Amino acid sequence: MQPGSDSVSEELFAQFARVTAALAAPGRLKLLDRLCQGEQNVETLAEASGLTVANASHHLRVLAGARLVSSRRAARQVFYRLADDAVGRFWFALRDLARDRLAEVDRAVAAYLAGDPGLAAISRAELLERMAAGDVVVLDVRPGAEYRAGHIAGAVSIPLDELAARMAALPPGRQVVAYCRGPYCFLAVDAVRMLRARGLAASRLEDGLPEWRAAGLPVETNA
């Protein structure tokens, strides 16, 4: 006997709810955002997300249960990655929907930028023009593990917590454009503030590595 349409519908919506349930925690969304940078191990993901290793492991298993992330084991480490590009696109769409529907998103960003016109972002198109002209230093201020997992081709890696000590290594007389994880990552904002306080010309990219990669622009990885 074939199942009735009502029971099939219930099963379908129960499966859809597996995805929404897996995303119903800020920590899991943060991990999903971090995985848009590339494959990383649990310890690195936990540190980048401000979670304990145990808590991050639990959240990652929930995401894996909804088939949003995949994992592999190498020796004693477990590495996670997005299940495929569709998951990244879904996360971008969810962010955009929240921004469109919730005024609190823009208010939170505006409060952090504090109306500083010097923190205005440049577009990917503008950065590409400057890179072609050779008059810009592209600065990746994410942690080193994320840089190694993937970065804008030609970018220099100086994690934010090392920037003050390594600022002198930046080529003099060139504009610096800092970038990090995406439009809601403020590492690049903090980097621009530090650079400008030292008298360097600096701006930030409007988004980050995941959006750059999604646009089909050149990305490099380090083993």
C-alpha positions as CSV (number, residue, x, y, z in Angstrom):
1,M,0.0,0.0,0.0
2,Q,1.4,3.4,-1.0
3,P,1.8,6.0,1.8
4,G,-0.7,8.8,1.8
5,S,0.2,12.3,0.7
6,D,-0.1,13.7,4.2
7,S,2.5,11.3,5.6
8,V,4.9,12.0,2.7
9,S,4.5,15.7,3.3
10,E,5.2,15.3,7.0
11,E,8.4,13.3,6.2
12,L,9.6,15.9,3.7
13,F,9.1,18.8,6.1
14,A,10.7,16.8,8.9
15,Q,13.8,16.5,6.6
16,F,13.8,20.2,5.8
17,A,13.6,20.9,9.6
18,R,16.8,18.9,10.1
19,V,18.7,21.6,8.3
20,T,17.0,24.5,10.2
21,A,17.5,22.7,13.5
22,A,21.2,22.2,12.8
23,L,21.5,26.0,12.2
24,A,19.5,27.0,15.3
25,A,22.5,28.0,17.4
26,P,24.9,31.0,17.0
27,G,27.9,28.8,17.6
28,R,27.0,26.6,14.6
29,L,26.5,29.5,12.4
30,K,29.9,30.9,13.4
31,L,31.5,27.5,12.6
32,L,29.8,27.4,9.2
33,D,31.1,30.9,8.6
34,R,34.6,29.9,9.5
35,L,34.4,26.8,7.3
36,C,33.8,29.1,4.3
37,Q,37.5,30.0,4.7
38,G,38.5,26.4,3.8
39,E,39.1,23.0,5.5
40,Q,40.3,23.3,9.1
41,N,40.8,21.0,12.1
42,V,38.6,21.1,15.2
43,E,41.1,22.9,17.4
44,T,41.6,25.7,14.9
45,L,37.9,26.1,14.3
46,A,37.3,26.2,18.1
47,E,39.9,28.9,18.6
48,A,38.6,31.0,15.7
49,S,35.0,30.7,16.9
50,G,35.7,31.4,20.6
51,L,34.4,27.9,21.6
52,T,35.9,25.1,23.6
53,V,37.1,22.1,21.6
54,A,34.4,19.9,23.2
55,N,31.7,22.4,22.3
56,A,33.0,23.0,18.8
57,S,33.1,19.2,18.3
58,H,29.5,18.8,19.4
59,H,28.3,21.6,17.1
60,L,30.3,20.2,14.1
61,R,28.7,16.8,14.6
62,V,25.3,18.4,14.5
63,L,26.1,20.1,11.3
64,A,27.5,16.9,9.9
65,G,24.3,15.1,10.8
66,A,22.4,17.5,8.6
67,R,24.9,16.9,5.8
68,L,26.1,20.5,5.9
69,V,29.7,19.7,6.6
70,S,32.0,16.7,5.9
71,S,35.0,15.4,7.9
72,R,38.1,13.4,7.6
73,R,40.6,12.1,10.1
74,A,44.4,12.5,9.8
75,A,46.3,10.9,12.6
76,R,44.8,12.3,15.8
77,Q,43.2,15.3,14.2
78,V,39.7,15.6,12.6
79,F,39.3,18.1,9.8
80,Y,36.0,19.6,8.7
81,R,35.0,21.3,5.5
82,L,31.7,22.5,3.9
83,A,29.9,19.6,2.3
84,D,29.9,21.5,-1.0
85,D,29.6,25.0,-2.5
86,A,25.9,25.0,-2.2
87,V,26.2,25.2,1.6
88,G,28.3,28.3,1.3
89,R,25.8,29.9,-1.0
90,F,23.0,29.0,1.5
91,W,25.0,30.7,4.3
92,F,25.4,33.9,2.1
93,A,21.7,33.9,1.4
94,L,20.8,33.5,5.0
95,R,23.1,36.4,6.0
96,D,21.5,38.6,3.3
97,L,17.9,37.6,4.4
98,A,18.7,38.5,8.0
99,R,20.2,41.9,7.0
100,D,17.1,42.6,4.8
101,R,14.6,41.6,7.6
102,L,16.4,42.7,10.8
103,A,17.4,46.3,11.2
104,E,19.5,45.2,14.2
105,V,22.1,43.7,11.8
106,D,22.9,47.1,10.3
107,R,22.7,48.8,13.6
108,A,25.3,46.4,15.1
109,V,27.7,47.0,12.2
110,A,27.2,50.8,12.3
111,A,27.9,50.9,16.0
112,Y,31.2,49.1,15.5
113,L,32.3,51.4,12.7
114,A,31.2,54.4,14.8
115,G,30.6,56.6,11.8
116,D,34.3,56.7,10.8
117,P,34.4,57.6,7.1
118,G,37.9,56.3,6.9
119,L,36.6,52.8,7.4
120,A,34.5,52.8,4.2
121,A,35.1,49.6,2.2
122,I,36.3,49.2,-1.4
123,S,34.7,46.8,-3.8
124,R,36.3,43.7,-5.4
125,A,36.3,45.5,-8.8
126,E,38.3,48.4,-7.3
127,L,40.7,46.1,-5.6
128,L,41.3,44.2,-8.9
129,E,42.1,47.5,-10.7
130,R,44.6,48.5,-8.0
131,M,46.2,45.1,-8.1
132,A,46.5,45.3,-11.9
133,A,48.2,48.7,-11.5
134,G,50.6,47.2,-8.9
135,D,50.2,50.1,-6.4
136,V,48.5,48.2,-3.6
137,V,49.5,45.7,-0.9
138,V,46.7,43.1,-0.2
139,L,46.9,42.2,3.5
140,D,45.3,39.1,4.9
141,V,44.8,39.6,8.6
142,R,43.1,36.3,9.4
143,P,44.9,33.6,11.5
144,G,47.6,31.8,9.6
145,A,45.7,28.5,9.4
146,E,42.9,30.2,7.4
147,Y,45.4,31.9,5.1
148,R,47.0,28.6,4.4
149,A,43.6,27.1,3.6
150,G,43.0,29.7,0.9
151,H,43.8,33.4,0.3
152,I,43.5,36.0,-2.4
153,A,46.3,35.4,-4.9
154,G,49.3,37.5,-4.0
155,A,48.1,38.5,-0.6
156,V,50.5,39.0,2.3
157,S,49.7,37.2,5.6
158,I,50.0,39.2,8.8
159,P,47.5,38.0,11.4
160,L,45.9,40.9,13.3
161,D,47.5,39.9,16.6
162,E,50.9,40.2,14.9
163,L,50.3,43.4,12.9
164,A,51.7,45.9,15.4
165,A,55.0,44.0,15.6
166,R,55.3,43.4,11.8
167,M,53.9,46.6,10.4
168,A,57.4,47.8,9.4
169,A,57.6,44.8,7.0
170,L,54.9,46.3,4.7
171,P,56.3,48.0,1.6
172,P,56.5,51.8,2.1
173,G,54.6,54.2,-0.1
174,R,51.8,51.7,-1.1
175,Q,48.2,51.6,-0.3
176,V,47.2,48.7,2.0
177,V,43.9,46.9,1.5
178,A,43.1,44.6,4.4
179,Y,40.6,41.8,4.2
180,C,39.4,39.0,6.5
181,R,36.5,36.5,6.6
182,G,33.7,38.4,5.1
183,P,31.4,41.4,5.5
184,Y,30.7,40.6,9.2
185,C,34.3,40.0,10.2
186,F,35.9,43.0,11.9
187,L,39.5,41.9,11.9
188,A,40.1,44.0,8.8
189,V,38.4,47.0,10.4
190,D,40.7,46.7,13.4
191,A,43.7,46.4,11.1
192,V,42.8,49.5,9.1
193,R,42.4,51.5,12.4
194,M,45.9,50.3,13.5
195,L,47.5,51.1,10.1
196,R,46.0,54.6,9.9
197,A,47.1,55.3,13.5
198,R,50.6,54.7,12.3
199,G,50.2,57.1,9.4
200,L,49.8,54.4,6.7
201,A,47.2,54.7,3.9
202,A,44.8,51.8,4.4
203,S,41.3,50.7,3.5
204,R,39.4,47.4,3.7
205,L,37.7,45.1,1.3
206,E,33.9,45.1,1.3
207,D,33.7,41.4,2.0
208,G,36.3,38.6,2.3
209,L,37.9,35.5,1.0
210,P,34.7,33.4,0.7
211,E,33.0,36.0,-1.5
212,W,36.2,36.5,-3.5
213,R,36.3,32.7,-4.2
214,A,32.6,32.5,-5.0
215,A,33.1,35.3,-7.6
216,G,35.6,33.0,-9.4
217,L,38.6,35.3,-8.6
218,P,42.1,33.9,-8.2
219,V,42.7,32.1,-4.9
220,E,45.9,30.4,-3.7
221,T,46.5,27.8,-1.0
222,N,49.5,26.8,1.0
223,A,50.2,23.2,2.1
